[in-house]
Amino acid sequence: MLNDIRQSNVQRFQGFGQLYDQNRPAAPTEVVSILTSYLGERPRSVLDVGCGTGLSSWIWADKADHVIGVEPSDDMRAVALSKWAAAGSPEHLRFVPGFSHALDMKDDSMDIITCSQSFHWMEPKSTLKEFARVLRPGGVFAAYDCDWPPVLDWRLEQAYLALIAEADETAERLARLEGQEPARKWGKEHHLENIRMSGHFRYVNEVVFHNREFFDAVRYVNLALSQGGLQTALKLGADALPQAAESFRLLAREIFGGKSRSVLFSYRMRLGIL
């Protein structure tokens, strides 16, 4: 059953790697500062699990000796590898296939493990057991996520939430009609408790911070379109969603007024010290 769920979760992210990479927010450098401070020294090895297109891996490129991004989706990982090749294929950074519960890593080999916008797609018990095996004593695990939607205008945020809710409901309904196993999330609101209850970590904490990026209307709309539920619903033939997306696009154009605007992302980092 869990294997079916894992495969469904991977399938959810097939076919829109470029859209995802070009419009999602970059991982904040605050992540590096916080986790390096908790570790107490420059990390030798960082493992970024569920790294997607590598947005969350590259922030460590100059801040750790070795960085490995693990991503089960061939489509997402292909984008990461393309950017890696374009940067000259740096030896200290690499991207590999894999799942969070079965990492091809030695015991006690990692200083830091991160999950950026990805831990909710992983079965927590088996994942945290595997992370504890791979982390060295004193190592740090951190799952960090931004709140959706980003803060800008209440009308646009309300429309964003309505569009994504419709997409998620439609994706699940159409998947069941097709006889497919719907993708499954483990609620982000339970991350901290799951880390604590695993019994693997001597200290557990939640840290909240913020980051700003400039968006125009096109990127803001594409940010919504990069959500997995919406893409899944479209792939399954959701007839009503294109019109709903177009209405959202028109509202975004009105609110942005042809300009770029600063958009606020609020982040929640749940972490444990081994």
Rosetta blueprint (number, residue, H / E / L):
1 M L
2 L H
3 N H
4 D H
5 I H
6 R H
7 Q H
8 S H
9 N H
10 V H
11 Q H
12 R L
13 F L
14 Q L
15 G L
16 F L
17 G H
18 Q H
19 L H
20 Y H
21 D H
22 Q H
23 N H
24 R L
25 P L
26 A L
27 A L
28 P L
29 T L
30 E H
31 V H
32 V H
33 S H
34 I H
35 L H
36 T H
37 S H
38 Y H
39 L H
40 G L
41 E L
42 R L
43 P L
44 R L
45 S E
46 V E
47 L E
48 D E
49 V E
50 G L
51 C L
52 G L
53 T L
54 G L
55 L L
56 S L
57 S L
58 W H
59 I H
60 W H
61 A L
62 D L
63 K L
64 A L
65 D L
66 H E
67 V E
68 I E
69 G E
70 V E
71 E L
72 P L
73 S L
74 D H
75 D H
76 M H
77 R H
78 A H
79 V H
80 A H
81 L H
82 S H
83 K H
84 W H
85 A H
86 A H
87 A L
88 G L
89 S L
90 P L
91 E L
92 H L
93 L E
94 R E
95 F E
96 V E
97 P L
98 G L
99 F E
100 S L
101 H L
102 A E
103 L L
104 D L
105 M L
106 K L
107 D L
108 D L
109 S L
110 M E
111 D E
112 I E
113 I E
114 T E
115 C E
116 S E
117 Q L
118 S L
119 F H
120 H H
121 W H
122 M L
123 E L
124 P H
125 K H
126 S H
127 T H
128 L H
129 K H
130 E H
131 F H
132 A H
133 R H
134 V H
135 L E
136 R E
137 P E
138 G E
139 G E
140 V E
141 F E
142 A E
143 A E
144 Y E
145 D E
146 C E
147 D L
148 W L
149 P L
150 P L
151 V E
152 L L
153 D L
154 W H
155 R H
156 L H
157 E H
158 Q H
159 A H
160 Y H
161 L H
162 A H
163 L H
164 I H
165 A H
166 E H
167 A H
168 D H
169 E H
170 T H
171 A H
172 E H
173 R H
174 L H
175 A H
176 R H
177 L H
178 E L
179 G L
180 Q L
181 E L
182 P L
183 A L
184 R L
185 K L
186 W L
187 G L
188 K H
189 E H
190 H H
191 H H
192 L H
193 E H
194 N H
195 I H
196 R H
197 M H
198 S L
199 G L
200 H L
201 F L
202 R L
203 Y E
204 V E
205 N E
206 E E
207 V E
208 V E
209 F E
210 H E
211 N E
212 R E
213 E E
214 F E
215 F E
216 D L
217 A H
218 V H
219 R H
220 Y H
221 V H
222 N H
223 L H
224 A H
225 L H
226 S L
227 Q L
228 G H
229 G H
230 L H
231 Q H
232 T H
233 A H
234 L H
235 K H
236 L L
237 G L
238 A L
239 D L
240 A L
241 L H
242 P H
243 Q H
244 A H
245 A H
246 E H
247 S H
248 F H
249 R H
250 L H
251 L H
252 A H
253 R H
254 E H
255 I H
256 F H
257 G L
258 G L
259 K L
260 S L
261 R E
262 S E
263 V E
264 L E
265 F E
266 S E
267 Y E
268 R E
269 M E
270 R E
271 L E
272 G E
273 I E
274 L L
